[in-house]
Amino acid sequence: MRFEDIDTTRPHGGIASPHPHQETAHDAVLEISTASSLPDHGRNGHGHVPLLPALDPGRKKPEPVSWLDLPNKDQLFVLAVCRLSEPLSNVCLLPYIFYLVRSVLAAEYNARDGTADTSSGIDVDAAAQVSAYSGLLVASFPLAQFVVSLPWGWLSDSHGRKFSIVIGIAISVVANAAFGFSRSFGALLFWRTLAGLANGNVGIMRTMTAEVVKEPKFQTKAFLLLPLVFNSGMVVSLALGGMLANPVTNLPRLFGPNGLLNWAANSNGVQWLTDYPYALPAVMNAGMLGFALVLAVFWLRETLPGKEEERDTGVQIGRAVVYWVKRTVLGRRRASYLPLNDAEDGLDRLQTHRPFLPAVELDEVKGDKEGTVTIEENGPSSPPPMRPKPSLRSIFTGSTMAALVSFGLLPLHNSAFMHIFPVYLSTPPDGAHHQHANLLAFTGGLGLHSVAIGIWLSVFGIGGILLQLFIYPRIQARLGTLGVFRISLILFPLVYLLAPYLSLLPDTGALAFLRWFGLGIIVWGQIMARTMAIPSTVILLTESAPTKSVLGTVHGAGNMLASLARAVGPAVGGAVYAAGVREGVVGAVWWFYLVVVAVVAAGWCFGVQGRAERKADTEK
């Protein structure tokens, strides 16, 4: 599917895939608002993105498309399950990363020096070391994705989409399981990097969505599916990751000394979870990814042009299993006439009852006005006329470069926050030194357990999804994309400026509620800001493209820049946080890194990007 084939005069622009082979965690979150509410100030003519139909009063409003109207729903379901690979592999460890890294470093230190580790109070050097090492661990995943995004795309173009997805998920299963049973930081880093390399193929799933759902009127709804699954997977991963970490302590009724699952009656609890306290979240990830792997092998059909008709043993076995279940388990033995709801239903039933028929290319089933269903065999088609390849200077105009910089600055501080904040919440408080604290020199975190961190982040994550689906489109319609983006850029530095002062709020007594109230304000403020900023950056980057034929190049550059920023942000942020803890200034990373980057991003948007937008508008 070429970007030239995408009908941008359809509702919401009908933009199927900004880049066929690259998708990042950052980009996946954005797809919801990109598909559900495209810009309200699109360019019309002179090579720019056409005027959206919502602004054209002379265009007839099309009928709404429901989820049940989508074609090839079975394939979309399998792709959605496969899309869980990245959130499960990437964000599940965030609620307990502080405790995981601390336990691994303590074990290595004890093995080397033979001394016992104490976790009472706050050990400044230990907290700083945990922050620095956890930053490297978080950064390794997106850095690996950045390196292999294009090779995964090339592999899918040569060997098939399904081959790339199956190989990636299979590697993810092994990497996640091994991660949970690792006893050294080097092993943790290796397996997380391998998981990042395996998940460099997530953009291929978006490409398959475009090839599965070819009609533009269905694509807007279809492209909502993967980002919705991604965001939902993030929420579930954060909650389960926090709850299942160290289950002997966090879930004693199940895994403790008297737990229901302590069948060996071990005095310390379930033995293998005592030996590997952070293995259960990884085992859960591996199990869910194993289920996705089975679905992909036996029910996902190839969509690469030229390979759809090739024999797929896995799909044939899957069809045979479905056929046997329907005949044997469900008792469908006798032949009978089956009512057909539509053409797609006819093909689904045909393939189910005759599972070894040759594969029929997706979307080849058509119905005429009399209701006759025909299955067409696509013959070789003439190649489209070659278009002159645009130069880099014509692609990366001033407006495009301004939007690209904003696209990269956002994950530079947002990804750092996603790593630093759970570490800060896990850092033990330092109440002994609070009497000597001032507005700048104080240290210590909130000392929350992984369960509380996971619940906090997941609950507010649900709020972010609702905000993105229902509130953002209305705000964007009133203020415009650039206006919403500017509001978010004002919120970011305010949140970062105030966040470390949570350490100074009382955690006991009559005023203890102030800490939880303040924590809610900080978390909700950051989620609200990023919910408005993330889709806005994608919309602005889409609008900045000189023509729709170069959207792939523009978004490919943006995604690679964002991947690099997501790797640099946690690494640099973790190092600055460690330095601040050592110097007794826990707010150093907030004030001297996050606030600085957020202010630079705001200045760039209000200054350079604003001038570029005005110049582009005058050239229309």
Secondary structure as GFF3:
##gff-version 3
##sequence-region A 1 620
A	DSSP	three_ten_helix	3	5	.	.	.	ID=ss1
A	DSSP	three_ten_helix	11	14	.	.	.	ID=ss2
A	DSSP	alpha_helix	25	36	.	.	.	ID=ss3
A	DSSP	three_ten_helix	53	55	.	.	.	ID=ss4
A	DSSP	three_ten_helix	67	69	.	.	.	ID=ss5
A	DSSP	alpha_helix	73	82	.	.	.	ID=ss6
A	DSSP	alpha_helix	85	90	.	.	.	ID=ss7
A	DSSP	three_ten_helix	94	96	.	.	.	ID=ss8
A	DSSP	alpha_helix	97	113	.	.	.	ID=ss9
A	DSSP	alpha_helix	124	159	.	.	.	ID=ss10
A	DSSP	alpha_helix	161	180	.	.	.	ID=ss11
A	DSSP	alpha_helix	185	198	.	.	.	ID=ss12
A	DSSP	three_ten_helix	199	201	.	.	.	ID=ss13
A	DSSP	alpha_helix	202	212	.	.	.	ID=ss14
A	DSSP	alpha_helix	216	244	.	.	.	ID=ss15
A	DSSP	alpha_helix	247	250	.	.	.	ID=ss16
A	DSSP	alpha_helix	252	255	.	.	.	ID=ss17
A	DSSP	alpha_helix	271	275	.	.	.	ID=ss18
A	DSSP	alpha_helix	279	299	.	.	.	ID=ss19
A	DSSP	alpha_helix	313	324	.	.	.	ID=ss20
A	DSSP	pi_helix	325	329	.	.	.	ID=ss21
A	DSSP	alpha_helix	343	353	.	.	.	ID=ss22
A	DSSP	beta_strand	365	367	.	.	.	ID=ss23
A	DSSP	beta_strand	373	375	.	.	.	ID=ss24
A	DSSP	alpha_helix	392	395	.	.	.	ID=ss25
A	DSSP	alpha_helix	398	426	.	.	.	ID=ss26
A	DSSP	three_ten_helix	431	436	.	.	.	ID=ss27
A	DSSP	alpha_helix	450	466	.	.	.	ID=ss28
A	DSSP	pi_helix	467	471	.	.	.	ID=ss29
A	DSSP	alpha_helix	472	479	.	.	.	ID=ss30
A	DSSP	alpha_helix	481	498	.	.	.	ID=ss31
A	DSSP	three_ten_helix	499	504	.	.	.	ID=ss32
A	DSSP	alpha_helix	513	544	.	.	.	ID=ss33
A	DSSP	three_ten_helix	548	550	.	.	.	ID=ss34
A	DSSP	alpha_helix	551	582	.	.	.	ID=ss35
A	DSSP	alpha_helix	588	589	.	.	.	ID=ss36
A	DSSP	pi_helix	590	594	.	.	.	ID=ss37
A	DSSP	alpha_helix	595	604	.	.	.	ID=ss38
A	DSSP	pi_helix	605	609	.	.	.	ID=ss39
A	DSSP	alpha_helix	610	618	.	.	.	ID=ss40
###
